[in-house]
Every structure is written in C-alpha cells, then in structure tokens.
Amino acid sequence: MKKQWINRGNFFSVALASFVLFSALPPAQAQDEPKVFVAFWFDTEDYILPEADDAAMRLAEMFTQRGVQATFKIVGEKARVLEERGREDVIAALSRNDIAYHSTFHSVHPTPSEYSRDLGWSEGVAEFIRREGPGLEILRRVFGVNASCYGQPGSSWTPQSYAALRQWNIPLYLDVTDQVGLDQRPFWYGGVLNVLELGDCVMRTGWSNEEVKEACEKFDRVHERLIGGKGGIVSIYYHPCEFVHQQFWDGVNFSKGANPPRSEWKRPLMKSKEESEQAFHAFETFLDHIVKHPNVQLVTARQIPSLYPDRAYSHSLTREDLSAIARSFQQKISFVSLNSEFKGIGETKPTSIQRAISAAEGLYALAWYLSHWEKSGPETIPLQFAFGPASNAEEYIKDGSFRWERIKEAAGDYLQFLEKNKQMPSVAWVDGKPARPQDFAATLAWTVEQLLTNREPPKSVTWLSGKMEAQKYVADDDPKLWGWVIFPPGFHAPRLMEIAKLQAWTLKPAILRQ
C-alpha cells in the first residue's frame, strides 16, 4: 500500500483510538439545554528534551483515566524522534487521544511565515506543502491517522496554509493568533473552520495554588455566561514540555533568527522534581474542576467540526436569499447571514436554518444567477467555494455604464474562471475592461436586485464602487503580529498580510449547531 499510516506493533491501540474519536461525536443538544464544549490541546513540539516525552505521556494518560480526550498537536520531527527513541509507550498513550499536526520542524528556520513572506499565493501554497507535507506524512505513519487539525508554530501564521489543509483533508485550524479573527468566535476562512482568538474563552492556569484558584473561578464565570446564552466553546492549551523545563527548548536554540546545526543544539534547563510535580498537580486540579462541571463536554479537534457545520451548502439558495445578498453587497462586501426555511423530503412543515455566506460565495451566487437568467430567472441558485484573489488589481474601471448584455457576459466569464481555478480572479473583465472584484460584486448586486424586482433586465447598468468590508477582520502588517522570540529582529511581512486580506473574501462566522 502506497501510504501506510499504521505504525508497526501499534495497530490495535490506534484502531481503538480512531474508533473512539469517530464514534464519540457529541450528541445534538436540546434547544433548552445549552452546553459548554471544552477543547484541551497540547502543542507537542520539544524533540530535544527526552523528559518532554514522559510529560506528554503523563498528560495523555490523565485524560484516558478520566474517560475523556485531549488533542495533541504534534510536530513531525517529534513523532520521528519518539519512534527513533523506541517510545512506543508514549506513542500508544498519545494515540488514545486525538492526534493533530503542528508543522515539520516548528522553530528551525525558516518557519512558515519566513519562507512565505515574499511569495505569491500559488508559490506560497506549493512551498508550504513542500516543507510541511513531509512532517505530516511522518505523523500519519507513526500514529496511523490523518491529523484532525493544524496550528502554526508560535505566531508563524500564513494564509497559504489553508489551501494545503484542504488538500490534506484537514478541516480545522486550531490555535491562538492575531492575524485573522472574527469577533472572538469560531469562523470560516480559506474554506477551513477556525478556532483561534476567543477572548476570555481562551484560558489556562499557572502552577501556584492561587493561580489554579483564579483559573477555576474564571472558568466558572465563562461557563455561566455561555450557559446563559446558547452555549459555546472554550479553548485551553499547554505544551507538555513546560511541565518539565524552565525555558522553552526553541528559545534556547533558535531565538532572534539563530539557526545552529543539530550538533550544537542545547538542552533547556529542567524544573526540579518538586516544581514539575507541582505543575502536574495544578493542571490536574484545573482539569478535574472542569470535567465535573454540569453541562460541560470535553471535545477534541476531530469533533469540533461537527459542532459547527457549514450549512451554506445544505440547500440551494432561494431568490429571497439572493435578494438579501444583493441588498447587502450594495452597502458593503462582506459575509451575509441568512435565515432560510426549507421543506425536506416527506416533511409537511418547513425547517428554519441559519446560514452564513462568505463574500466569495455571495459573488458566485450573483454571477450564477445573472449568467443563467433568461425570461424569469432560476428559482434556486447553487454555491461553490473559491479562494480569494491572488493579487490586487492595479488598473480597474472607476465609473461608467454598460449594456445589460455585457454584464451578463462578464458574469459568465467570471464563472468559467472560478470553476476552472477554484479561485476568484484578480480582475473581472467587463466589455474588455478590468474590474476590481468588489466593484464587480456591487454592480452585479444592483443588477440582480433589478431583475428580482422588475423581472426584466435594466436597459443599462451604472458601474458601482464596492466597499470591501470583510478585510477589516484581517490585521494590517504590524511588529506586534510577529513578536515570537524565534523571528529575526525586525521581522515583518506586508506582502503576506496583503494576501491574507485578499482571502477575507472567504471569511464568515461559524454557527454552533443547535
């Protein structure tokens, strides 16, 4: 078999773990019983300090003993070193939890943001796959499963990683980062579910008794607030190595752009046995406090996507949906929330479904409707995912008017490009002239509204300027984004963040299943 993901001698434990992961998906909660879902995740990255292996195993066993699971985001080189050291016990313990991915080498330069910084979209996607693909293959071979999610090393985030995740069938990005976010809630970006910055719903505890008490009290407050609403998710993260060391392994070796050869790598200083035991005890106390809470359910990264299904594709859009998109796009180009009613096969009463449509999906729907319009227009409209443009238009239409036929032709041409490339073009062509996607979207929105209202095409279409509102959810390039100690002094990435803003076309809120 070409891809052998089952580790030798570890088939049974992996098979059992996989069964638990896929069969123990959270049941749908009743409307009057909101839940707080808690995801514990561990960036399992230190492949220098052998004691970190035992720390990971001890933490994994804590969850197994309680009949729950955590997510271990494992560096590819860490998986390889565990195998090299003969740590089948550690591999087995981790396999009884959820296995996720955390890059090939983590902090060895160049990290993802460094090698993607000056690359365009396609180059960056290819380079991410070339560098991080081998680590994922190691992870699959050692642990016998595909990764449930990915999270970047440190703050070394890159927008091109999302195309790789879709290619690798990894549906979730789980981490904490400031490059992109949506009102401190889960969201879709790049066609992948993101659980990143969640405000006070991201938490952890220190090691002293007072810090544990404060963390438990914080969880109680967050729990009460979420239960008072419609439920939600809490993200709690650690590193196994921090339970046994005084300083992070990578900070000792790779700070400020340093990149010593492997022969010169240094071990970080260790905690004393008493300090380490205090850390494990503090975490265990915090874990037990959460596990024993009512209406709390621990979930893994492999289970989170089932909590936030993308219902945009569950039914075709209706004319009413399209009208809502058209009205919204004339004000701003961003995601659109829809409340739709559908009758399933054999159902007598319609079911109300809340859906979110990204700007890219909304533009596809407008273009599809226009290109297929004849005498009265289609009754239902499909959706298709596409990445945002690869670059910004340098020259584009700023004003003027166009015949209806030219707008319809442009819509059809746009669809042909998108359906072939699975990505929005950087410019749309209208009567031989280049147009920015946001202006094209606003103009198509006005045209579609006229068709829906009057049931006949307008004689001419006045060109509109669109406001690309969705980009506000992506950060501007700023030194604060790149404060990770591993980056070289003065590191910044303006081109990378420009590409990230272009992918804001794919951004929309994730809606918790009810």
SEVEX-206552 format. One record per residue (C-alpha): y, z, x. Coordinates in steps of 0.001 Angstrom, whole numbers, padded with zeros to 6 digits, always signed. Example, Ala and Ser with C-alpha at 12.3 -4.5 7.8 and 13.67 -1.06 7.14 Angstrom:
BEGIN
-004500+007800+012300 -001060+007140+013670 
REM end
This chain:
BEGIN
+000000+000000+000000 +003356-001024+001459 +005249+002152+000524 +003069+005207+000967 +005130+008092-000370 +002339+010692-000471 +002243+012964+002553 -001198+013338+004105 -003002+016511+003112 -000288+017362+000601 -001214+015158-002341 -002177+017912-004771 +000917+020050-004314 +003196+017012-004565 +001400+015717-007644 +001665+019132-009272 +005336+019412-008401 +006042+015938-009760 +004231+016797-012997 +006316+019932-013436 +009550+018088-012656 +008980+015321-015157 +007269+017328-017905 +009600+020319-017951 +012692+018485-019119 +014972+020715-021181 +014279+020543-024903 +017097+019415-027149 +019010+022491-028250 +020068+023024-031820 +023728+022450-032664 +024287+026179-033271 +022610+027240-030008 +024691+026071-027052 +023148+026584-023623 +024450+027130-020140 +022493+024939-017726 +022484+026184-014142 +021652+023976-011174 +020893+025696-007867 +020933+023271-004943 +020465+023678-001216 +021725+021291+001451 +018690+021458+003725 +020078+019959+006879 +019632+022037+010072 +016932+020336+012147 +017894+022151+015366 +017123+025774+014476 +013413+026369+013677 +014299+029581+011851 +016061+027453+009241 +012632+026050+008301 +011418+029503+007313 +014655+030196+005454 +014145+027072+003335 +010547+028071+002598 +011534+031606+001620 +014216+030363-000758 +011857+027790-002289 +009262+030498-002899 +011839+032714-004631 +012199+030097-007349 +008476+029418-007615 +007781+033134-008043 +010161+033204-010993 +008714+030109-012626 +011891+028066-012113 +013003+025375-009700 +015891+024589-007396 +016949+021290-005873 +016626+020887-002108 +018795+018051-000786 +017019+017255+002460 +018270+015316+005470 +015854+012579+006570 +015724+013897+010137 +014987+017385+008777 +011972+016004+006893 +010780+014226+010049 +011177+017363+012170 +009304+019502+009639 +006413+017060+009923 +006668+016966+013732 +006565+020773+013911 +003494+020851+011704 +005271+022832+008986 +003005+021805+006129 +003664+025234+004611 +007387+024539+004380 +006797+021030+003019 +004453+022407+000354 +006889+025157-000668 +009765+022697-000987 +007568+020236-002890 +007050+022803-005648 +010780+022444-006279 +012931+019337-006663 +013421+017005-003691 +016748+015223-003186 +018478+013339-000377 +021297+014331+001990 +021680+011383+004457 +019651+010422+007538 +021285+012472+010314 +024054+014365+008490 +026600+015145+011226 +025617+012846+014079 +028454+010359+014500 +029212+008026+012856 +028928+009748+009484 +029177+007685+006249 +032959+007841+005883 +033394+006982+009561 +031261+003852+009580 +032516+002744+006128 +036200+003406+006759 +037224-000118+007776 +034556-002078+005892 +034972-004012+002687 +032828-003449-000381 +029814-005618+000460 +029840-004727+004164 +030043-001034+003332 +027153-001228+000875 +024980-003051+003421 +025869-000609+006193 +025152+002436+004035 +021740+001003+003163 +021036+000147+006808 +021904+003605+008099 +020803+005881+005248 +017831+003871+003976 +015527+004920+006861 +016148+008611+006160 +015287+008114+002500 +012052+006366+003470 +011117+009358+005649 +011865+011709+002748 +009710+009653+000384 +006829+009541+002845 +006853+013242+003707 +007381+014599+000192 +005729+011891-001883 +008565+011397-004385 +011787+009473-004645 +014926+011571-004266 +016305+012941-007536 +019900+012776-006341 +022141+012237-003338 +025038+014212-001935 +027160+013366+001090 +027168+015319+004377 +030263+017538+004485 +033150+015597+002976 +031876+012276+004352 +032020+010517+000973 +032094+006759+000468 +032348+004638-002712 +029896+002042-001367 +027096+004614-001529 +026912+004185-005314 +025630+000630-005085 +022902+001841-002722 +021935+004670-005076 +021495+002236-007951 +019354+000022-005723 +017260+003058-004722 +016849+004235-008353 +018670+007494-007661 +020578+008264-010899 +022646+011312-009882 +025303+012198-007304 +025326+015996-006908 +027755+017676-004523 +031306+019018-004271 +034056+016657-003144 +037725+015927-003861 +037711+012144-003508 +036982+011482-007180 +036796+013709-010245 +037390+013799-013997 +038966+016955-015417 +036391+019224-013735 +033490+017884-015765 +030490+015590-015159 +031349+011902-015218 +030053+008392-014590 +031308+006451-011599 +029749+003471-009893 +027047+003398-012548 +025771+006805-011410 +026071+010213-013079 +028258+012551-011000 +028257+016345-010957 +030947+017142-008411 +034047+019279-008844 +033550+021554-011875 +036323+024093-011319 +035142+027652-011850 +031712+026308-012845 +031003+025775-009137 +030173+029123-007601 +028205+031089-005015 +028079+034623-003683 +028785+036208-000346 +026405+038692+001238 +028020+042093+000653 +027245+044230-002387 +030847+043877-003548 +030724+040078-003261 +027493+039967-005255 +029070+042109-007959 +032117+039832-008117 +029921+036703-008290 +027853+038155-011132 +030994+039079-013043 +032376+035565-012508 +029172+034041-013833 +029379+036307-016900 +032915+035094-017634 +031988+031437-017190 +028839+031917-019260 +030815+033473-022122 +033374+030651-022065 +030729+027905-022060 +028683+029558-024799 +031868+029828-026855 +032154+026060-026680 +029313+023586-026839 +027582+024661-023647 +027893+023180-020188 +026614+023158-016648 +027130+025472-013671 +026616+024261-010117 +025552+026755-007429 +024999+025656-003843 +023936+027050-000467 +022395+025978+002833 +019118+027584+003940 +020435+027757+007497 +023359+030001+006535 +020896+032790+005736 +019836+032988+009385 +022712+031750+011560 +026218+032905+012439 +027688+029413+012765 +026632+026065+011330 +024351+024043+013567 +026544+020951+013387 +029775+022782+014100 +028268+023965+017384 +027424+020415+018444 +029456+017755+016639 +032879+019268+015880 +036011+017127+016195 +034110+013930+016849 +031869+015287+019623 +028568+013435+019877 +026415+014898+022670 +022962+013425+023382 +019994+015215+021844 +019093+016732+025219 +022373+018676+025151 +022225+019957+021576 +022746+023714+021358 +021210+026262+019029 +023704+028187+016887 +023869+031946+017262 +021478+033827+014994 +022143+036588+012493 +020430+039873+013241 +017286+040597+011240 +019236+043133+009176 +022048+040667+008457 +019591+037978+007423 +017708+040324+005096 +020998+041367+003520 +021823+037714+002843 +018454+037022+001209 +018707+040216-000836 +022230+039333-002016 +021139+035878-003113 +018037+037221-004858 +020151+039713-006795 +022506+036933-007895 +019584+034690-008855 +017931+037388-010954 +021207+038163-012710 +021452+034520-013811 +017793+033972-014678 +017768+036975-017020 +020852+035830-018954 +020345+034746-022581 +020894+031055-023376 +020640+030126-019697 +018300+027416-018493 +017857+026519-014845 +017703+022766-014306 +017096+020540-011323 +018868+017358-010285 +015887+015461-011681 +016534+016957-015108 +020339+016701-015257 +020465+013007-016283 +018521+013863-019443 +021318+016295-020357 +023995+013631-020015 +022503+010360-021310 +024751+007309-021225 +024763+006334-024904 +027087+003391-024306 +024025+001151-024208 +022090+002753-027063 +023643+000372-029634 +025755-002749-029526 +029457-002315-030147 +030841-002990-033600 +034089-004698-034483 +035538-001242-035169 +034583-000162-031650 +036119-003305-030196 +039301-002712-032165 +039571+000797-030674 +039129-000633-027163 +041719-003357-027807 +044309-000865-029056 +043676+001485-026140 +043869-001224-023463 +047293-002333-024647 +048541+001167-023806 +046535+001857-020643 +043482+000551-018846 +041010+003411-018652 +037838+004668-020277 +037721+004810-024078 +035919+007420-026170 +034225+006098-029310 +032719+007851-032300 +030336+005418-033943 +027881+005588-036823 +024566+003733-036800 +021550+003452-039038 +018253+003464-037209 +015176+001613-038443 +013957+003282-041634 +016954+005629-041807 +018975+005916-045023 +021895+007864-043561 +023942+006819-040531 +023869+008896-037360 +027141+009716-035628 +027101+009120-031877 +029850+009889-029416 +030053+007352-026607 +032335+006673-023665 +033096+003147-022466 +034448+002545-018968 +037341+000169-018387 +034935-002362-016855 +032610-002143-019859 +035554-002458-022235 +036818-005584-020488 +033344-007104-020594 +033187-006478-024352 +036608-008073-024924 +035730-011111-022829 +032335-011500-024504 +033860-011379-027985 +036528-013928-027094 +034145-016339-025402 +031755-016208-028388 +034416-016393-031113 +034133-019334-033478 +035293-019090-037091 +034976-015371-037731 +033720-013792-034529 +030450-011970-033757 +029547-008854-035764 +028126-006969-032762 +029058-007040-029098 +026786-006191-026140 +027728-004297-022977 +026886-004874-019342 +027519-002722-016287 +029511-004143-013402 +031067-002626-010290 +034829-002751-009946 +036576-005472-007931 +036080-005686-004173 +039795-006078-003420 +043264-006135-004942 +044900-009411-005907 +047757-010387-003602 +049261-013051-005876 +048977-012980-009654 +050550-014008-012959 +053514-011835-013860 +054706-013387-017119 +054485-016475-019312 +052437-017606-022290 +049190-019532-022655 +047405-021559-025300 +044595-019763-027077 +042025-022198-025748 +042965-021336-022157 +042496-017629-022795 +039067-018260-024321 +038071-020435-021368 +039216-017722-018945 +037117-015151-020803 +034038-017339-020455 +034714-017958-016755 +035128-014208-016195 +031772-013512-017856 +029994-016099-015714 +031255-014462-012521 +030420-010952-013691 +026940-011752-014955 +026036-013525-011708 +027530-010985-009289 +027206-007736-011317 +030740-007027-010159 +034188-007727-011517 +036109-010483-009728 +039218-009511-007799 +041134-012083-009836 +040525-013756-013182 +041582-017390-013498 +043718-018392-016467 +044699-022049-016716 +044225-022343-012957 +046372-019322-012166 +045153-015987-010663 +045431-012834-012740 +045001-009152-011924 +042069-007646-013850 +044278-005003-015509 +046750-007648-016771 +043859-009829-017888 +042413-006828-019764 +045682-006025-021544 +046209-009660-022523 +042643-010041-023796 +043064-006797-025730 +046115-008160-027592 +044311-011427-028270 +041213-009714-029627 +043305-007484-031882 +044932-010601-033349 +041522-012129-034000 +040198-008972-035636 +043293-008575-037790 +044032-012161-038790 +040542-013671-038474 +042078-016677-036731 +043335-017269-033193 +047033-017000-032328 +048864-020213-031507 +049910-018849-028131 +049263-015704-026101 +052053-013907-024257 +050973-012535-020894 +050960-008724-020724 +051059-006298-017808 +048291-003685-017839 +048633-000133-016581 +045538+000813-014541 +045407+004438-015664 +041819+005178-014545 +042839+005121-010880 +044600+008463-011247 +041197+010146-011149 +040615+008901-007591 +042526+010664-004812 +045042+008990-002530 +044162+008994+001145 +045256+012364+002498 +044293+014531+005506 +043086+017209+003064 +040271+014899+001942 +038931+014727+005481 +039147+018366+006548 +035482+018582+007561 +035260+020030+011066 +032935+017212+012137 +035551+014462+011727 +037614+013429+014761 +041156+014887+014766 +043492+012888+012563 +040724+011055+010714 +041816+009290+007554 +040515+006360+005511 +043147+004469+003473 +041054+001316+003012 +038044+003327+001877 +040133+005117-000749 +041649+001802-001872 +038118+000554-002561 +037361+003852-004304 +040318+003302-006641 +039057-000183-007472 +035775+001396-008560 +037721+003536-011056 +037008+000652-013446 +033529+002194-013760 +034695+005759-014430 +034136+007536-017751 +033244+011050-018958 +029621+012145-019257 +028855+013671-022639 +026470+016625-022907 +023537+015929-025193 +023724+017883-028451 
REM end
